[in-house]
Structures are given as structure tokens and as C-alpha cells.
Amino acid sequence: MALVQDIRTTEFGIASFFAGIVDAIARRKVYRETIRELQSLSSRELDDLGLHRSMITRVAQEAAYGK
């Protein structure tokens, strides 16, 4: 009986491990896309958004990973 419980716990652990990897990949994709999109804007467009080029990395981190 204990072996069955160990297997179930291991399966859940493996599933959550891979779910964490998928989540990390998705967040990294959001980060890269945000950087790419903001860097493609002109300084005027960034100014209209209230951003400076030096803020792009921080904004991308907040978009992907939260504050």
C-alpha cells in the first residue's frame, strides 16, 4: 500500500515539475516578446506611453513575472 502512495506522490511531483517548466517557458516568451515589441517603437511612441528606453527591461520583467 505504501508503494502505491509513493508512486502517486512521485507522479504528482513529476507532473508539477513539468508544469513548472512549461510555465517558465511561457513567461520567458512573454518577456522576450515584450522586449522585442517595445524596442521596435520609436522614442516618440515610447514617450506617448510614458516610457523611456531604459525602462524596457523592467517593464518586460513586470509583464512576464509580476512585480
CORWOTA-V239243 format. One record per helix or strand of 3 or more residues. SS is the DSSP state (2 for helix, 1 for strand). FROM is the first residue (numbers start at 0). TO is the last residue. Records with the same first field share a line. If there is no record, write none. Layout:
# CORWOTA-V239243
SS=FROM-TO ; FROM-TO
This chain:
# CORWOTA-V239243
2=1-39 ; 42-47 ; 52-64
